[in-house]
Amino acid sequence: MQKIAYNLMMEGLVKTAVEKIQVLGREGAKEDIAAITKMVNDLESFWNPEGNLTAIDWSEELKKAIE
């Protein structure tokens, strides 16, 4: 996986989570947010376990974005 592809993918997931909340409301987006959070965590563990692709903690970025 290339660094740019990884970061664009993760950024897209964070933006999707924010959009889901804006469109569906926090309660309506609850299941989608849980699925996106799991996906971000899984992708970080699979593609970037040692931080070689990016120093960004995408799980933390997602958490901040959806607060």
ABEGO torsion letter per residue (X at the ends): XBAAAAAAAAAAAAAAAAAAAAAAEAAAAAAAAAAAAAAAAAAAAAAAAAGAABABBAAAAAAAAAX
